[in-house]
Each structure stands twice: as structure tokens, then as C-alpha cells.
Amino acid sequence: MAHPTQLGFQDAASPVMEELLHFHDHALMIVFLISALVLYIIVAMVTTKLTNKNILDSQEIEIIWTILPAIILILIALPSLRILYLMDEINDPHLTIKAMGHQWYWSYEYTDYEALGFDSYMIPTQDLVPGQFRLLEADHRMVIPTESPIRVLVSAEDVLHSWAVPALGVKMDAVPGRLNQTAFIASRPGVFFGQCSEICGANHSFMPIVVEAIPLKHFENWSSLMLKDA
């Protein structure tokens, strides 16, 4: 999860998030090189007293500074399009979960099971136990198996919400009357935190998302216990 003074992204917990981190570093290096070149040109123009007449009116330089930006844009666009297609691809999900946004909590429904669903409310500060995070812990976590394609259907019952878990590289708007879908694979066990990323009202900051990824055999035990309790 994020920590104070953090400058970069959270550690990736899914293959898509790893791709996003690589693309971020790739684009950042291009921006850094462009910025350094522009800074050098500005300093050189300000400090030098000499003028090169061949640069003032040069067809070759016109061609270079027209073609070079086009090449740079292609180097950024192609990896970006690749990741967009990867994020949109959903291949044979092993589990489908419906996440509904409410004012101001989330409800989850495991559609592959007959009666497995629950509401997820933020744990109030006064009820936290040592080790839990304020404004991030929920009384019921969305439990998923690791190394399995998970499809999440996202919608809302009242106003706009957004279901987002940064470590998994997932962010999907929850729109009333519309069913959006996204998919991810949790590559390692862990607890991953997110929050509603759409300003949805007075308690917008108090509807956290907690995803717990566990091995498949433990997930089967958890689902059996939940179905018995239901």
C-alpha cells in the first residue's frame, strides 16, 4: 500500500500493473530526455553571443524537428495501445464478482455462487484494532484466489462511484443503470487497498475497497464457510 513521502507507484500485484509501471518508466525517460534537450537549447541561446546563419534558415533542421517528434510520439503510442488492449482483454474468467456502489459503501455479489454476497462498510476509527489502517479497513473484504483471472462487474445504485485498487492496476467507473466490467489477476497473496475514486457525496472518503488475495484452496474453504453462514 502507499506510505508517506512515497514518490512512485505502489508495488505491482498483477501483470497489468507491472506493464503500467514499465510504461510509466518508459514515458518518463522520454520526457526527461526532451526536457534536458530543451533546457540545454535555452541555456545555449541565452549564454552564447554567436549566431550560426546556417541554423537560422535550414531546410534540414526543419525536417529533423518535424520528423523527430513524430517518431517520439510513435514510441509512446505503441506501448500505450498495447497496454490498453491488454487491460480490455478478458479470457475465460475463473470467477465473476459484481461490485455495487452505494452511498457510501460497497456491496459484493459472487455471481458464480447461489447465495454468496455481502456489504462492505468502512470500520470506524474507534473500532480499529492495532495494525489496521484508518479510513482503509472494511468489515468485509472482497476475497479472491491468486493466479486466477477475476472479472469484476461494476455498477452503482445511486450516484457515480469508481472502483479502484492501485496495486492491481484496476479503476472502473460505477454508473447507475450501466454495467461496466474489468478484469485482473492477483499474482501474489496479500491485502490490497483502494478507495472510491469518484467524488460521490459527503462521505466519499469513507467507502474503502479491500481486496484479499489468497491461494485457491483457502479461497474454497472461505467460500464454503460463507455459504454455511448465509
Secondary structure, 3 states (H helix, E strand, C coil): CCCCCCCCCCCCCCHHHHHHHHHHHHHHHHHHHHHHHHHHHHHHHHHCCCCCHHHHCCHHHHHHHHHHHHHHHHHHHHHHHHHHHHHHCCCCCCEEEEEEEECCEEEEEECCCCCCEEEECECCHHHCCCCCCCCCCECCCEEEECCCEEEEEEEECCCCEEEEEHHHCEEEEECECCCEEEEEECCCCEEEEEECCCCCCCCHHHCEEEEEEECHHHHHHHHHHHHHHC
